[in-house]
Amino acid sequence: MHLFTPPPPPEFTKFIYNVRAQRNLLKKEIKMTTQEYEAMFEEDDAPGWDAIEGALGKIYDPASERHYPSQLHASLGGDDYLAGVSIFDCEDSAFHRHIVSFGMSELYYDPQSAQEEFSGWGFEFSMRVAPFADDPDSDLGDGNVAVNEPFWVISVMQNLAKYVHTSKKWFEAYHFMPANSPIRLDTDTKLVGVAFAPDPVLGGIDTPNGRVEFLQMVGITQRELDWLREDPTTQRVERLIEMMRKDNPLLITDLKREKEYA
């Protein structure tokens, strides 16, 4: 499986201010007390997970979800910091795969989360990728096969999740990060970094465990990275994303992309 190792520190850490601290000053009235939470849910419930599934269920047929659970979670001594990743086929704009993580937010029963503005780290990763011929097929059982499944994206998400959990530095919309390699290792592609943008369809949701934003990872080239480094601000990243969006409204990452936006 292709791995992606984020370099320490990411570009934004010297320049981004703590947006969450400012938001806390404007925090809205908490909708649910700890006691109300405990009365509504049981310890084996997963209200955060259910909320994400509910958001996805408004877009996709739940029967079409291909969920890949983590092999061994870090809480059990493994290397995976996500509980799992789901992949959906999407026909909008151009055929692509929509990949969504589970585990950057608080997924399970946690009464204390009722008091928090954000669920866990406050976001989940998403990414939209065009099919790539070198990606392996996935045997789904019963004779069904997902052709060219982008397992490399799962590796990217798991490595970024590990980075966040170990460094305590999180991502927000219009951050960016170099990969120090092609985003899919051993691949002839110009894409060597990622920018983060609000997922144009999922956006964000309020869950019983707090707010969750869906941050879509968008592959960027070395020229685009260099342009961002000239003025490494969220405003600059947003400009790049908006230029890309004119040609590509859903911000689908195509490893074969040749056009550059900087």
C-alpha positions in Angstrom: 0.0 0.0 0.0 1.4 3.4 -1.0 2.2 5.6 2.0 2.4 9.3 2.4 4.5 10.8 5.2 3.7 14.4 6.0 6.8 16.5 6.7 7.1 18.3 10.1 6.2 21.1 10.3 3.4 21.9 7.7 3.6 25.2 5.9 0.8 26.8 7.7 2.0 26.4 11.3 4.0 29.7 11.3 1.2 31.8 9.9 -2.2 30.5 10.9 -4.0 31.9 14.0 -6.2 29.8 16.2 -9.6 30.3 14.6 -11.2 28.0 17.2 -10.2 30.3 20.1 -12.0 33.2 18.3 -15.0 31.1 17.6 -15.3 30.1 21.2 -15.8 33.8 22.1 -18.9 33.7 19.9 -20.0 30.2 20.9 -23.7 29.6 20.6 -25.9 28.2 23.5 -25.2 24.5 24.0 -28.2 22.6 22.7 -27.8 19.5 24.9 -26.6 19.1 28.5 -24.6 16.1 29.7 -27.7 14.8 31.5 -29.8 15.0 28.3 -27.0 13.3 26.3 -26.9 10.4 28.8 -30.6 10.1 28.7 -30.7 10.0 24.9 -27.8 7.6 24.2 -26.4 4.4 25.6 -22.7 3.5 26.0 -22.7 1.3 23.0 -24.1 4.0 20.7 -22.0 5.8 18.1 -23.9 9.2 17.7 -21.0 10.8 15.8 -20.7 7.9 13.4 -24.4 7.9 12.9 -24.4 11.6 12.1 -21.7 11.2 9.4 -23.6 8.2 7.9 -26.8 10.4 7.9 -25.1 13.1 6.0 -23.7 10.6 3.5 -27.1 9.0 3.2 -28.6 12.2 1.9 -26.2 12.0 -1.1 -25.6 8.3 -1.8 -27.5 5.1 -1.5 -26.2 3.5 1.7 -26.0 0.1 -0.1 -23.3 1.6 -2.4 -20.9 2.4 0.4 -17.6 0.5 0.5 -16.3 0.8 4.0 -12.7 -0.2 4.8 -12.1 -0.5 8.6 -8.7 0.1 10.0 -6.5 -2.9 10.4 -5.5 -2.1 14.0 -6.3 1.2 15.7 -3.7 3.1 17.6 -5.7 2.7 20.8 -5.1 -1.1 20.5 -1.4 -0.7 19.7 -1.6 -0.3 16.0 -0.6 2.5 13.6 -4.1 3.5 12.4 -5.7 6.6 13.9 -8.8 6.5 11.8 -11.6 4.0 12.6 -12.1 3.5 8.9 -12.7 5.1 5.5 -15.7 4.8 3.1 -15.6 5.1 -0.7 -18.5 6.0 -3.0 -18.8 6.0 -6.7 -20.0 9.4 -7.9 -21.2 10.3 -11.4 -21.5 14.1 -10.8 -19.3 16.3 -13.1 -17.2 13.3 -14.2 -17.0 9.8 -12.8 -14.9 9.7 -9.7 -14.5 8.2 -6.2 -15.5 10.2 -3.1 -13.6 9.1 -0.1 -14.6 10.1 3.5 -12.8 9.3 6.7 -14.2 8.2 10.1 -12.2 9.1 13.2 -10.9 12.6 13.2 -14.1 13.5 15.0 -15.6 11.9 18.1 -17.6 8.9 16.8 -18.7 7.2 19.9 -20.6 7.7 23.1 -19.0 10.6 25.0 -21.3 12.7 27.3 -18.5 15.3 27.7 -18.7 16.0 24.0 -22.1 17.5 24.5 -20.3 20.5 26.1 -17.8 20.9 23.3 -18.2 23.2 20.2 -16.2 20.8 18.0 -16.4 17.0 17.8 -12.9 15.6 18.4 -10.6 17.5 16.1 -13.6 19.2 14.5 -13.3 17.7 11.0 -13.1 14.6 8.8 -11.1 14.2 5.7 -12.6 13.8 2.2 -11.2 13.5 -1.2 -12.5 13.1 -4.7 -10.2 11.2 -7.2 -10.5 10.3 -10.8 -9.9 6.6 -11.6 -6.3 5.7 -12.0 -5.3 2.6 -14.1 -2.5 1.5 -11.7 -4.8 1.3 -8.7 -5.7 -2.3 -7.8 -9.2 -3.8 -8.0 -11.0 -4.6 -4.7 -12.8 -7.9 -4.3 -16.1 -7.1 -2.6 -17.3 -10.7 -2.4 -20.3 -12.3 -4.1 -18.5 -11.8 -7.4 -18.5 -8.0 -7.1 -15.3 -6.0 -7.8 -14.5 -2.4 -7.4 -12.2 -1.6 -10.3 -9.1 0.6 -9.6 -9.9 1.2 -5.9 -7.8 4.2 -4.6 -6.3 2.5 -1.5 -3.5 5.0 -1.7 -5.9 7.7 -0.5 -6.7 5.7 2.6 -2.9 5.6 3.3 -2.7 9.4 2.9 -5.6 9.9 5.3 -4.2 7.5 7.9 -0.8 9.2 7.8 -2.3 12.7 8.1 -4.5 11.4 11.0 -1.4 10.1 12.7 0.3 13.4 12.2 -2.6 15.4 13.7 -2.9 13.1 16.7 0.8 13.0 17.5 1.7 16.6 16.8 -1.6 18.1 18.1 -1.7 20.4 15.1 -4.9 20.2 13.1 -6.0 21.2 9.6 -8.6 23.8 8.6 -10.0 25.0 5.3 -7.3 26.6 3.1 -4.3 25.1 4.8 -1.8 23.3 2.6 1.0 20.7 3.0 3.8 19.4 0.8 4.2 15.7 0.5 7.9 15.7 -0.3 7.0 13.1 -2.9 4.2 12.4 -5.4 1.0 12.1 -3.4 0.8 8.6 -4.7 4.2 7.1 -4.3 6.1 5.6 -7.2 3.7 7.4 -9.6 4.5 9.7 -12.6 2.3 12.6 -11.5 2.9 16.4 -11.0 0.9 16.3 -7.8 3.3 16.6 -4.8 1.2 18.3 -2.1 -2.4 18.8 -0.9 -4.5 21.8 -0.1 -7.6 21.6 2.1 -11.0 23.1 1.1 -14.5 22.7 2.4 -16.1 19.7 0.7 -18.5 21.4 -1.8 -21.3 18.9 -1.2 -20.9 17.6 2.4 -19.9 21.0 3.9 -20.2 20.6 7.7 -22.7 19.0 10.1 -23.8 19.5 13.7 -23.7 16.2 15.6 -24.5 15.3 19.3 -20.8 15.3 19.8 -20.2 18.8 18.3 -19.5 20.4 14.9 -17.8 18.4 12.1 -16.4 20.0 9.0 -15.6 17.9 5.9 -12.2 19.0 4.7 -11.6 17.9 1.1 -8.0 17.2 0.1 -7.0 18.6 -3.3 -3.8 17.5 -5.0 -1.5 20.4 -6.0 1.7 20.7 -8.1 5.2 21.8 -7.3 4.6 25.1 -9.1 1.4 25.7 -7.1 3.2 24.8 -3.9 5.9 27.3 -4.7 3.3 30.0 -5.4 1.6 29.3 -2.1 4.9 29.5 -0.2 5.5 33.1 -1.6 2.5 34.2 0.6 1.5 31.2 2.8 -1.8 32.5 4.0 -5.3 31.0 3.9 -6.3 33.8 1.5 -3.7 32.8 -1.0 -4.8 29.1 -0.8 -8.4 30.1 -1.2 -7.5 32.0 -4.4 -5.8 28.9 -5.8 -8.8 26.8 -4.9 -11.2 29.2 -6.6 -9.1 29.2 -9.8 -9.2 25.4 -9.8 -12.9 25.4 -9.1 -13.7 27.3 -12.3 -12.6 24.2 -14.3 -13.4 21.6 -11.7 -16.3 22.5 -9.5 -16.1 19.4 -7.3 -12.3 19.7 -7.0 -11.6 16.2 -8.3 -8.0 15.2 -8.0 -6.7 13.7 -11.2 -3.2 12.2 -10.9 -2.8 12.8 -14.7 -3.5 16.5 -14.4 -1.2 18.6 -16.6 -2.7 22.1 -16.3 -1.3 24.2 -13.5 -3.0 27.2 -11.8 0.0 29.2 -10.7 
